[in-house]
């Protein structure tokens, strides 16, 4: 089954969570079905879901007999220990011949190349593809279709598709995340359940209170976005050049998915048959009556603001019956003497055998000139100027960079790039890094694949940031091939997976060891809640100034900072602190320790730097943290504390 409009192919892509559901969905008015197998996919939480090897083979036979396609989701990050399983699974898939794989981990691309497989590959939404350079890089690696970032509007999709020639896939209906793809680490840091490994505990759907400026605002579920609903905008989707219209719902039941797919399929056929007389609303009421949540067109036509948030309690539709939230707010673990001792012992077992110890260096990321000068005075080895500067500070200017370059001494000055880079950002940074005079910097902190491709020949050495989510040495090897000189350990890395990765990684490793890194990075502007709503109470923030917005539960307060691009960064309520175990981390392969210093005062930052410098020099420790007192609610070990 194939649909065309003005000579362009249009694909309606349906989900299936089980083989029984697949057998009904594949007979509905879809062109293709996507599903997951028993391992390595993003829906691993629900028992009885996903297909066995035998069911996958039969599903392919059924679909191909009907002239339809099947795409297999191999779309989570996998660990070093799971590489053997990945090889076996990919060999099986190569034998049964799905129409494509949907992947997140760069390692899958490397395994396909290394094993000589002929499996077509589509990049998952979890790759968060959002600029032309990313598309070009993936094309060079053999990717034939890109699932766009959920935050991409149709005008941008049209531009990227036309200029790249790449097939684009776009979510048109279903459950959406409020956080950029693969940029949510909350579940892994608090529960040890990685959202990028198919085990998200949905902290975005907790009931929070919002505080700012000493007031409490009526937010209810400020991160709980509405379901995507593009049924009435199929003409605009087609005009944008999107190839594949994707419905979310691998966890949904059979009757619901079949109804949904048939409604969208019927609408597409009616539009193709008679675009002038097309009625956009034929099944709108049916879909609304059977919704899970309220509906939104999300980012398809621009930044939606608060109208994208499900203001009513969770469970407006009949397909959601377990209560208001997916999970209960949970406190971040305390740093305890017993747990630290246990972790130190476990880390000691991961030391590289026969590996010469490298004297570790200290890197510090900063948000403003005062912090930068404090770090330079402390003579840290690496100083990172943030590419996503938190308000009220402003981005580092060329004059700032020149001033710091003149006084940096032996410190290596590194310019950070924005985590999300649009075509406008590339134009701006091209002028600064390629066409302008040589800057007095010693490298770039690369935050996305597109930036790596664009600037790997700029003459500035590249360090890969934590946002690249490098979870295994195969992926590290691909990034080394792109020109990275050092990479940052994924913030999702658990203790179990860390040792095997660190001991085999082909590149020097950096690790964030202190601070409050962002757990959620989002386009959604949480500050709008405090700008358009009337307060319902008064209460000061406990750990940050009242000018900083805070999401609060009875378990803690998470500060939220807005950067110069208008994007929000939700942070830990506690601080990461690996001060007691630096020696073990170094023996395991970490050659650079990073302090995320962007939220500290210069005085606080100096105290933290001094404590880490003393520990690196081998100074005796006093208790768990050498007398260092937390600035926020306490200390945590993040994902590393989990097995």
Protein Blocks (a to p, Z undefined) as FASTA:
>chain_A
ZZdeehiacddddddfbfklmmmmmmmccfbdcdddfehiablkbghiajdfklmmmmmm
mmmmnopacddddfbccdfklmmmmmmmmmmmmmnopabdcdfblklmmmmmmnopabdc
dddfklopabfklmmmmmmnopabdcddfklcfklmmmmmmmnopacdddfbdcddfbde
hiacklmmmnopafklopaghlmlcccdddeehiacdekjmmlccdddfklmmmmmmmno
pabdcdehfkbcfklmmmmmmmmmmmmmmmmmmmmlpcfklmmmmmmmmpfbdcdekjmn
ocebjmlpcfbaghibfkbcgbjbfbdcdddddddfklmmmmmmmmmmmpcghiacdddd
dddddfbfklmmmmmmnopabdcddfbdcdfbdcddfklmmmmmmmnmmaccdddddfbd
cfklmmmmmmmmmmmccdfbfbdcdfbfklmmmmmmnopacdddfklopabfklmmmmmm
nopabdcddfkbcfklmmmmmmmocbdcdddfbdjddfbdcfbdfklmmmmpccfbdcdd
fkbcfkbccdddfkbccdddddfkopacdddfbdcdfklmmmmmmmnopabdcddfklpc
fklmmmmmmmmmmmmnopacehjknopacfblbdcekjmlpZZ
